[in-house]
């Protein structure tokens, strides 16, 4: 986490996204009934939350010119119509298959790039008359994500705002270990949990595998294997219902990464009847 380090993991990740043209980061956020107690937010505020964040991934301040002057520093944020339009279409198309509501998160009262986002997205919305569009300043959106997250369906936003808002939304589910993501382009797609590689857990058998498994489900969706994706998600839901979870999701009894993975794999292969609590053979981990 040293921002002054000459070599940092995010340098490789940003180059990978740009090189592969992965311009759209898609992050679903779900409040699971069996884990409502794990969130720091009140149950009545988060029960039923189902959000997907569409974050532009290869433009904006992360990829703009940056540098130092004799007595300061600068980071340039630029966006083109094309960069905005292509992810806006994806967000509206997603909303058409959901609750038909897109919220554009920007800072159009201050930033010229945000004013361009507002103009372009408003224009594109005319092509999707069945979808409602509203806009929200990012500071208000950060507050609303905590106060009233159920108002959101599809959130569309630029790179840095999306990075922050989607990480904030992780408190709804109770753990970063539950959030999958897809990064897609015109020809290539990549699927990964939003929490990164978690090197601190190396060799300890404590890492939550659910976000990685749910990322695989998103990959199956992308490949058109919808039934298979549903089976994976059903198996994950079974693990949550039965308390077959790692230590980040259990205050008292938890299981190792391998046990959780084996349980989910067995659910997929053997079917739902194999997922009952009485059929859990794994020993309880002492890792808390």
N, C-alpha and C positions, 0 to 999 in steps of 0.2 A: 504493500500500500504506500510505498514511498514515491510521491509524485516527481521527485528529483532523480529517480533511477534512470540510467541511460537506456536500459531495456525493460519495458513494461508489457504485461500480457495484452493490454488493450491496444497496443500498437499493432500487434499481429492480427487481432480481431478486426480492427478498423480496416486494415489493408485487405483482409480476406473478404469482408463485406463489399468493399469497393471493387475489388478485382472480379468477383463473381456477379456483380450487379444486383446484390440483394437489397433492393430499395425499400421493401416493406417488411417491417417487423410486426408480427401479429401475436398479441399476448392475451389469452383469455383469463378471466378472473372469476372464480366460482366460490360461493359460500356453501360448503358441504354441511348438511344437517347434523351429521355426527360429530362435526368439529366446531360448531358454533361457539362452544364454550372456550375454545382456544384463542379466539380473537379478543383483543383488548377493547373492541367496540361492543356496544350493547346488542344482544341477540335480535331484538326487534328492529334494529337498524340494518342488519346485514342478512337476515333470513331471506332467501330467495334471490340474492344478488347474482346476476349473470351479465358480466361485462366483457367486451373484447376491445382491446386498445390497438389501433392501427397507427404505428409510429413510423414516420419517414426515416430511413436508416442510412442513406449515403450522401446526404447534403447537410446544409446548415453549419453551425459553428464548429462542430467536431471536425469538419473537413475543410473549413475555410483557411485562408492564409493566417498564420500566427507567428509571433516573434516578439523580440524585446527591442526596446529603444534604450537610449542612454539612461533615461529616468522613468521608464514605464514598460508596459507590455500591451499587446493587442491580439484579439481573436476576431476574425471577420466572419460574419454570418451572411450567406447569400443563398437564394433559391431562384430557380427558373420556373416559368409556367409549366413546363413539361414535367419537372420533378414533382410539383404539387398535383398536377392533374392525374398522373398515373396512379398514385396511391389513393387519391380521393375517389376515383372510380372503384377501386377495390373495396373501400370502406362502405360506399353506398350499395354495392352489390351484396356485400355481407349483410347489411341492414335489411335488404329486401327479403332475406331468408330468416330474419330474426324478428325483432319487434318494431322494425321500420322507423328507427330514430337514430340520427347521427348528431353527435355534439362535437363541434370544432373547438379545440382548445388552443388559444393563441394569446398574444399580448398586443392586440391591434391598436390599443390606445397609446402605445409608446413606440413599437418597432415597425419599421417600414416593411420588413419581410412578413410580419404578421398581417399587415394590411393587404399585402399581395395574396397571402393565404386566404384571407376573408373574401376577397374579390373573386378569386378563382373557384373556391369551393361553393360560393353562392351561385356562381354561373353554372357549375357542373350539376348542382342540385336540381336545376330545371329539367335535366334529363331523367330524373328519378322522382316523378310527382307523387309516387306512393310513399316516399320516405320524408319524414319530418326532419328539418335541419334547424339546430340552434347553435349559438356560439357563446363561449364562456372564456373570460380571461383566466390565465393559468393560475393566478393566485387564488381566485375564487374557486376554480376547479379543485385545487388542492384541499381547500376547506370543505367543499361539497362532497368530496370523496370520503371524508370522515363523517360528516353530518348526515348526508342523505345519499349514499351510494346507489340505492335502488332506482334513482332517477335516470341512471346511465344505461344505455344499450351499447352502441358503438361509439367509441371515442376516437377522433381523428386528430392528429397533431404532428408537429415537427419533431426533429430528432432529440434535442435536449429536453424539451418539455415532456416528450413521451418516455424518455429514460427515467425521469423523476416521478412522473405520475404513475407509471406502471409499477415501479418499485414500492411506492407508497401504498398502492392497492393490495400489496401482498399481506398487509395486516388483516384484511378482510377474511382471508382463508386461514390465517393463524400461523403460516410458515412460508418462507421463500421456497421450501422444499416441495411445494405443491404446484408451483407455477411453471407451465411449459411455455414454449414459444416456437414460432416458425419465422424464418427470414426468407423471403421469396423474391425472385426476380423473374424476368421473362423466360429464362431458360434453365435456371438453377434454383434449388431451394435447400435450406439447411434447417435442421430442427435440433433444439437444445433447451435445457432448463435455463431459467433466467438467472440462476444463482452462480453460474460459473463452475469451475472445476472443484472447488472446495478442498484445496490441498491440505488444510489443517486436519482433515479427517482421515488422511492416508493411513491404511493399515489398522484402523480402529473398528471397522465394521459398524459405523454409526450413521453414515450418510443416508439421507432420505432418498430412495430411488424413485419416488412417485412422479416427480416433475419430469425426470428422464423418460419414464414409461409413458406418461401422458404426451410428451413430445413425440414419441414414436406413434401414438394414436393420431396426432396431427399429421404426421407423415403419411399414414395410411389414408386419412381423409384426402390429402393432396394427391395421392395416387389413384383416387377413386375407389378405394377399398373400404367403403362406408360400413358395411356389416362387420368387418374385422375390427375397425376402429371402435365401433360400439361395444364389441366383446371386450376389448382392452379396457375401456372406461368402466364397464360393468364390473370387471375384476378389481379395478382400483377402488371402486365404490364398496365392493364387498370387503376389501381389506380395511377400509376406514370404518365400516359398520361393525366389524368384528374386533376392532381394536388391534389389528395386526399392523402396527405402525412403529416407526423408529422413535428415538428418545426426544426428538424435537416436538413430537405430537402427543407424548404420553408423560404425564406428571409422575406416575408411579411405575407402571409396568410397560416395558417396551421390548422390542425385538430387534435383532441385528439386521443390517442391510440384506444379507443373504437370505434370511428367513422370510422377510417381506417379499423379496423377489421370487422366491420359490413358491410362496403362497399364491401370488398373482399368476405365475406361470401355470400352476396347477389348476387354478380357477378357469383359465382360458382353455387348457387342454381337456380337462375333465368335465367342465360345465358348472353351472351355478350350484348344483346340489353338493358339489365337493367343497363349497366355500362356507359351509355352516360352521359356527363357533365350535361345535362339538367335534369337528373333524380337524381342528388345528392341532398339529402334533409338535409344533416348535416349542422349545423351552423358552422361558421368559428371561430376557437379558437383564443383567444387573447394571448395565451402563445407563446412567441417568444424565 
